[in-house]
């Protein structure tokens, strides 16, 4: 009989394989395929959102090494914040927004987004 010390801790990840196979089988049997409405890709929204995320992440990552008051960090954080404002303004008036702002009127969506952010 093998001792428990002979199994490495990484083997725990193999538990996901049978769970995943069962889940795939259940999904294929129980869920119907669905497609959302055809909408054009919101390229300006995509660019603004990507730029905002890049600026904020760049500033946060470089903050400790470059210094929180350095022009690089403050500029990146300010640019990220400005692009977030531009993103929200664009999404409010876009015909086919990437992130419809009306979703935030739903308490569940807003609460879930706030919890995920925190």
Backbone as a printed PyTorch tensor [residue, N CA C, xyz], in Angstrom:
tensor([[[  0.8480,  -1.1700,   0.0000],
         [  0.0000,   0.0000,   0.0000],
         [  0.8960,   1.2370,   0.0000]],

        [[  0.6890,   2.1520,  -0.9950],
         [  1.5540,   3.3340,  -1.0490],
         [  1.2410,   4.2810,   0.1010]],

        [[  2.2980,   4.8950,   0.5930],
         [  2.1000,   5.8440,   1.6940],
         [  1.6540,   7.1930,   1.1330]],

        [[  0.9310,   7.9810,   1.9230],
         [  0.4860,   9.2980,   1.4550],
         [  1.6450,  10.2360,   1.1560]],

        [[  2.8100,   9.9410,   1.6960],
         [  3.9630,  10.7990,   1.4500],
         [  4.5160,  10.6290,   0.0390]],

        [[  4.1040,   9.5990,  -0.6740],
         [  4.6020,   9.3380,  -2.0120],
         [  3.8890,  10.1340,  -3.0870]],

        [[  2.8450,  10.8370,  -2.7480],
         [  2.0870,  11.6170,  -3.7280],
         [  2.3930,  13.0910,  -3.5160]],

        [[  2.8130,  13.7410,  -4.5820],
         [  3.1360,  15.1670,  -4.4920],
         [  1.8500,  15.9880,  -4.4580]],

        [[  1.9230,  17.1790,  -3.8960],
         [  0.7460,  18.0320,  -3.7560],
         [  0.1680,  18.4550,  -5.0980]],

        [[  0.9660,  18.4540,  -6.1650],
         [  0.4860,  18.8750,  -7.4790],
         [ -0.5920,  17.9450,  -8.0320]],

        [[ -0.6720,  16.7400,  -7.5190],
         [ -1.6740,  15.7940,  -8.0020],
         [ -3.0890,  16.2590,  -7.7100]],

        [[ -3.2600,  17.1980,  -6.7870],
         [ -4.5920,  17.7050,  -6.4650],
         [ -5.2450,  18.3360,  -7.6960]],

        [[ -4.4310,  18.8610,  -8.6080],
         [ -4.9820,  19.5040,  -9.7970],
         [ -5.6330,  18.5050, -10.7530]],

        [[ -5.3070,  17.2360, -10.6300],
         [ -5.9360,  16.2200, -11.4730],
         [ -7.3900,  16.0020, -11.1070]],

        [[ -7.8260,  16.4850,  -9.9590],
         [ -9.2500,  16.4090,  -9.6070],
         [-10.1040,  17.2150, -10.5780]],

        [[ -9.5510,  18.2460, -11.1710],
         [-10.3000,  19.0870, -12.0990],
         [-10.6340,  18.3680, -13.4030]],

        [[ -9.8530,  17.3880, -13.7910],
         [-10.0760,  16.7110, -15.0740],
         [-11.4160,  15.9790, -15.1040]],

        [[-11.7440,  15.0790, -14.1620],
         [-13.0530,  14.4300, -14.2370],
         [-14.2070,  15.4110, -14.0190]],

        [[-14.0030,  16.4210, -13.1710],
         [-15.0550,  17.4180, -12.9740],
         [-15.3040,  18.1680, -14.2770]],

        [[-14.2550,  18.5430, -14.9720],
         [-14.3960,  19.2320, -16.2500],
         [-15.0700,  18.3690, -17.3030]],

        [[-14.7190,  17.0880, -17.3790],
         [-15.3390,  16.1950, -18.3630],
         [-16.8270,  16.0200, -18.1010]],

        [[-17.2010,  15.8610, -16.8360],
         [-18.6210,  15.7320, -16.4870],
         [-19.3550,  17.0340, -16.8120]],

        [[-18.7400,  18.1540, -16.5180],
         [-19.3610,  19.4450, -16.7950],
         [-19.5590,  19.6540, -18.2870]],

        [[-18.5780,  19.3150, -19.0860],
         [-18.7100,  19.4510, -20.5410],
         [-19.8670,  18.5990, -21.0440]],

        [[-19.9570,  17.3590, -20.5720],
         [-21.0520,  16.4810, -21.0020],
         [-22.4090,  17.0610, -20.6090]],

        [[-22.5250,  17.5750, -19.3910],
         [-23.7990,  18.1550, -18.9480],
         [-24.1620,  19.4090, -19.7430]],

        [[-23.1890,  20.2340, -20.0170],
         [-23.4460,  21.4560, -20.7840],
         [-23.9120,  21.1130, -22.1880]],

        [[-23.2690,  20.1630, -22.8290],
         [-23.6590,  19.7890, -24.1870],
         [-25.0570,  19.1950, -24.2430]],

        [[-25.4760,  18.5260, -23.1820],
         [-26.8070,  17.9040, -23.1620],
         [-27.9050,  18.8700, -22.7370]],

        [[-27.6020,  19.7990, -21.8390],
         [-28.6510,  20.5850, -21.2030],
         [-28.7950,  22.0190, -21.7110]],

        [[-27.7670,  22.5960, -22.3000],
         [-27.8320,  23.9950, -22.7150],
         [-27.9330,  24.1080, -24.2270]],

        [[-28.8160,  25.0030, -24.6630],
         [-28.9640,  25.2720, -26.0880],
         [-27.9910,  26.3660, -26.4960]],

        [[-27.5610,  26.2900, -27.7500],
         [-26.6720,  27.3200, -28.2780],
         [-27.4660,  28.6060, -28.4590]],

        [[-26.8590,  29.7250, -28.1220],
         [-27.5260,  31.0110, -28.3070],
         [-26.5260,  32.0130, -28.8650]],

        [[-27.0660,  32.9770, -29.5590],
         [-26.2350,  34.0070, -30.1490],
         [-26.8400,  35.3530, -29.7860]],

        [[-25.9950,  36.2990, -29.4310],
         [-26.4580,  37.6480, -29.1320],
         [-26.7450,  38.3980, -30.4140]],

        [[-27.2320,  39.6120, -30.2730],
         [-27.5150,  40.4110, -31.4690],
         [-26.2260,  40.7640, -32.2010]],

        [[-26.3470,  40.8550, -33.5020],
         [-25.1970,  41.2580, -34.3150],
         [-24.9600,  42.7470, -34.1190]],

        [[-23.8100,  43.1090, -33.6350],
         [-23.4630,  44.5060, -33.4280],
         [-22.0400,  44.7360, -33.9030]],

        [[-21.7990,  45.9410, -34.3580],
         [-20.4580,  46.2870, -34.8110],
         [-19.5180,  46.3470, -33.6060]],

        [[-18.2690,  46.0710, -33.8520],
         [-17.2610,  46.1450, -32.8020],
         [-17.0320,  47.6020, -32.4380]],

        [[-17.0570,  47.9080, -31.1610],
         [-16.8770,  49.2680, -30.6670],
         [-15.3770,  49.5590, -30.5650]],

        [[-14.7670,  49.8950, -31.6950],
         [-13.3220,  50.1240, -31.7230],
         [-12.8800,  51.3260, -30.8730]],

        [[-13.5870,  52.4650, -30.9130],
         [-13.1710,  53.5550, -30.0220],
         [-13.2720,  53.1670, -28.5430]],

        [[-14.3370,  52.4730, -28.1690],
         [-14.4790,  52.0190, -26.7850],
         [-13.3880,  51.0360, -26.4150]],

        [[-13.0560,  50.1570, -27.3320],
         [-11.9920,  49.1880, -27.0980],
         [-10.6540,  49.8870, -26.8920]],

        [[-10.3690,  50.8760, -27.7240],
         [ -9.1190,  51.6140, -27.5990],
         [ -9.0450,  52.4160, -26.3040]],

        [[-10.1530,  53.0840, -25.9500],
         [-10.1710,  53.8700, -24.7140],
         [-10.0420,  52.9820, -23.4830]],

        [[-10.7580,  51.8600, -23.4730],
         [-10.6760,  50.9390, -22.3350],
         [ -9.2970,  50.3190, -22.1940]],

        [[ -8.7000,  49.9560, -23.3150],
         [ -7.3590,  49.3810, -23.2900],
         [ -6.3360,  50.4090, -22.8170]],

        [[ -6.4460,  51.6240, -23.3160],
         [ -5.5300,  52.6730, -22.8970],
         [ -5.6680,  53.0050, -21.4160]],

        [[ -6.9100,  53.0300, -20.9310],
         [ -7.1370,  53.3030, -19.5060],
         [ -6.5140,  52.2160, -18.6410]],

        [[ -6.7350,  50.9680, -19.0020],
         [ -6.1660,  49.8620, -18.2330],
         [ -4.6380,  49.8960, -18.2860]],

        [[ -4.0880,  50.1780, -19.4570],
         [ -2.6300,  50.2520, -19.5970],
         [ -2.0470,  51.3550, -18.7120]],

        [[ -2.6480,  52.5310, -18.7450],
         [ -2.1390,  53.6350, -17.9410],
         [ -2.1910,  53.3430, -16.4480]],

        [[ -3.3200,  52.8060, -15.9910],
         [ -3.4480,  52.5190, -14.5630],
         [ -2.5060,  51.4010, -14.1160]],

        [[ -2.4420,  50.3450, -14.8850],
         [ -1.5680,  49.2280, -14.5150],
         [ -0.1070,  49.6500, -14.5860]],

        [[  0.2590,  50.3910, -15.6160],
         [  1.6470,  50.8590, -15.7400],
         [  2.0290,  51.7040, -14.5260]],

        [[  1.1700,  52.6350, -14.1700],
         [  1.4600,  53.4880, -13.0260],
         [  1.5690,  52.7120, -11.7260]],

        [[  0.6810,  51.7520, -11.5090],
         [  0.7180,  50.9610, -10.2810],
         [  1.9250,  50.0370, -10.2190]],

        [[  2.2980,  49.4690, -11.3510],
         [  3.4390,  48.5500, -11.3730],
         [  4.7520,  49.3100, -11.2040]],

        [[  4.8740,  50.4610, -11.8270],
         [  6.1180,  51.2250, -11.7860],
         [  6.2300,  52.1260, -10.5620]],

        [[  5.1540,  52.2390,  -9.7780],
         [  5.1420,  53.1580,  -8.6530],
         [  6.2330,  52.9300,  -7.6330]],

        [[  6.4650,  51.6940,  -7.2430],
         [  7.4590,  51.4480,  -6.1950],
         [  8.8900,  51.5930,  -6.7150]],

        [[  9.1430,  51.2520,  -7.9640],
         [ 10.5180,  51.3380,  -8.4670],
         [ 10.8580,  52.7360,  -8.9780]],

        [[  9.9310,  53.4110,  -9.6360],
         [ 10.2170,  54.7350, -10.1840],
         [  9.9100,  55.8490,  -9.1940]],

        [[  9.1360,  55.5250,  -8.1760],
         [  8.7380,  56.5400,  -7.2000],
         [  7.3310,  57.0200,  -7.4890]],

        [[  6.5130,  57.0670,  -6.4450],
         [  5.1090,  57.3920,  -6.6350],
         [  4.8940,  58.8200,  -7.1090]],

        [[  5.8270,  59.7000,  -6.8570],
         [  5.6910,  61.0810,  -7.3060],
         [  6.4110,  61.3740,  -8.6050]],

        [[  6.9910,  60.3520,  -9.2100],
         [  7.7400,  60.5800, -10.4520],
         [  6.7830,  60.9580, -11.5820]],

        [[  7.2800,  61.7210, -12.5530],
         [  6.4330,  62.0970, -13.6930],
         [  5.9060,  60.8920, -14.4690]],

        [[  6.7020,  59.8410, -14.5400],
         [  6.2650,  58.6320, -15.2550],
         [  5.0140,  58.0460, -14.6090]],

        [[  5.0480,  57.8930, -13.2930],
         [  3.9400,  57.2610, -12.5810],
         [  2.7240,  58.1740, -12.5220]],

        [[  2.9370,  59.4360, -12.1380],
         [  1.7860,  60.3460, -12.0610],
         [  1.1780,  60.5810, -13.4380]],

        [[  2.0080,  60.6490, -14.4650],
         [  1.4930,  60.8070, -15.8260],
         [  0.6930,  59.6050, -16.2760]],

        [[  1.2070,  58.4020, -15.9820],
         [  0.4880,  57.1880, -16.3790],
         [ -0.8410,  57.0750, -15.6420]],

        [[ -0.8360,  57.3630, -14.3380],
         [ -2.0840,  57.2840, -13.5660],
         [ -3.0800,  58.3490, -14.0140]],

        [[ -2.5940,  59.5650, -14.2840],
         [ -3.4850,  60.6320, -14.7510],
         [ -4.0540,  60.3010, -16.1290]],

        [[ -3.2070,  59.7600, -17.0110],
         [ -3.6820,  59.3730, -18.3430],
         [ -4.7120,  58.2520, -18.2420]],

        [[ -4.4590,  57.2780, -17.3780],
         [ -5.4170,  56.1970, -17.1810],
         [ -6.7480,  56.7090, -16.6710]],

        [[ -6.7120,  57.6290, -15.6900],
         [ -7.9530,  58.1910, -15.1500],
         [ -8.6990,  58.9970, -16.2070]],

        [[ -7.9640,  59.7890, -16.9950],
         [ -8.5980,  60.5780, -18.0570],
         [ -9.2240,  59.6710, -19.1150]],

        [[ -8.5500,  58.5800, -19.4320],
         [ -9.0960,  57.6530, -20.4280],
         [-10.3150,  56.9060, -19.8990]],

        [[-10.3790,  56.6610, -18.5900],
         [-11.5860,  56.0540, -18.0190],
         [-12.7680,  57.0000, -18.1860]],

        [[-12.5470,  58.2800, -17.8940],
         [-13.6190,  59.2690, -18.0700],
         [-14.0420,  59.3280, -19.5340]],

        [[-13.0790,  59.3410, -20.4510],
         [-13.3890,  59.3680, -21.8810],
         [-14.1320,  58.1000, -22.2990]],

        [[-13.7440,  56.9590, -21.7340],
         [-14.4170,  55.6950, -22.0390],
         [-15.8780,  55.7460, -21.6220]],

        [[-16.1420,  56.2070, -20.4040],
         [-17.5260,  56.2780, -19.9170],
         [-18.3380,  57.2320, -20.7760]],

        [[-17.7700,  58.3840, -21.0960],
         [-18.4930,  59.3450, -21.9360],
         [-18.7850,  58.7630, -23.3160]],

        [[-17.8290,  58.0420, -23.8830],
         [-18.0370,  57.4350, -25.1970],
         [-19.1230,  56.3520, -25.1230]],

        [[-19.0490,  55.5230, -24.1120],
         [-20.0070,  54.4260, -23.9980],
         [-21.4250,  54.9280, -23.7650]],

        [[-21.5820,  56.0940, -23.1310],
         [-22.9130,  56.6580, -22.9150],
         [-23.5740,  57.0960, -24.2120]],

        [[-22.7940,  57.4360, -25.2190],
         [-23.3970,  57.9170, -26.4610],
         [-23.1870,  56.9910, -27.6610]],

        [[-22.4860,  55.8920, -27.4890],
         [-22.2440,  54.9650, -28.6030],
         [-23.5250,  54.2120, -28.9640]],

        [[-23.7060,  53.9360, -30.2520],
         [-24.8850,  53.1780, -30.6900],
         [-24.8210,  51.7290, -30.2420]],

        [[-23.6450,  51.1340, -30.3160],
         [-23.4570,  49.7440, -29.8890],
         [-22.3000,  49.7110, -28.8960]],

        [[-22.5470,  50.1030, -27.6330],
         [-21.4460,  50.1910, -26.6660],
         [-20.8840,  48.8320, -26.2860]],

        [[-19.6020,  48.8520, -25.9850],
         [-18.9370,  47.6380, -25.5150],
         [-19.4350,  47.2770, -24.1220]],

        [[-19.6470,  48.2820, -23.2760],
         [-20.1660,  48.1010, -21.9270],
         [-21.3280,  49.0650, -21.7390]],

        [[-22.5620,  48.5980, -21.9470],
         [-23.7110,  49.5010, -21.7830],
         [-23.7890,  50.0130, -20.3420]],

        [[-23.7890,  51.3120, -20.1990],
         [-23.8070,  51.9160, -18.8660],
         [-25.1190,  51.6710, -18.1340]],

        [[-26.1820,  51.3360, -18.8630],
         [-27.4630,  51.0570, -18.2080],
         [-27.3910,  49.8100, -17.3310]],

        [[-26.3860,  48.9660, -17.5550],
         [-26.2260,  47.7850, -16.7030],
         [-25.9650,  48.1840, -15.2550]],

        [[-25.3190,  49.3290, -15.0490],
         [-25.0000,  49.7660, -13.6950],
         [-26.2260,  50.2340, -12.9260]],

        [[-27.3580,  50.3950, -13.6160],
         [-28.6080,  50.7370, -12.9300],
         [-29.1560,  49.5340, -12.1650]],

        [[-28.7570,  48.3260, -12.5680],
         [-29.1820,  47.1060, -11.8690],
         [-28.3180,  46.9180, -10.6250]],

        [[-28.9570,  46.8160,  -9.4780],
         [-28.2410,  46.7140,  -8.2040],
         [-27.3140,  45.4960,  -8.1740]],

        [[-27.7780,  44.3720,  -8.6900],
         [-26.9580,  43.1580,  -8.6790],
         [-25.6850,  43.3080,  -9.5000]],

        [[-25.8140,  43.9150, -10.6740],
         [-24.6380,  44.1200, -11.5170],
         [-23.6560,  45.0830, -10.8570]],

        [[-24.1760,  46.1790, -10.3070],
         [-23.3140,  47.1640,  -9.6620],
         [-22.6140,  46.5760,  -8.4470]],

        [[-23.3600,  45.8420,  -7.6370],
         [-22.7580,  45.2350,  -6.4380],
         [-21.7090,  44.1990,  -6.8330]],

        [[-22.0160,  43.3800,  -7.8070],
         [-21.0530,  42.3680,  -8.2570],
         [-19.7980,  43.0050,  -8.8350]],

        [[-19.9620,  44.0860,  -9.5770],
         [-18.8060,  44.7900, -10.1300],
         [-17.9610,  45.4090,  -9.0280]],

        [[-18.6130,  45.9810,  -8.0140],
         [-17.8820,  46.5890,  -6.9140],
         [-17.1140,  45.5260,  -6.1070]],

        [[-17.7470,  44.3820,  -5.8890],
         [-17.0760,  43.3020,  -5.1400],
         [-15.8990,  42.7740,  -5.9400]],

        [[-16.0740,  42.6080,  -7.2440],
         [-14.9770,  42.1310,  -8.0790],
         [-13.8320,  43.1340,  -8.0920]],

        [[-14.1530,  44.4240,  -8.1580],
         [-13.1140,  45.4470,  -8.1470],
         [-12.3390,  45.4240,  -6.8410]],

        [[-13.0650,  45.3240,  -5.7400],
         [-12.3980,  45.3270,  -4.4230],
         [-11.5990,  44.0680,  -4.2200]]])
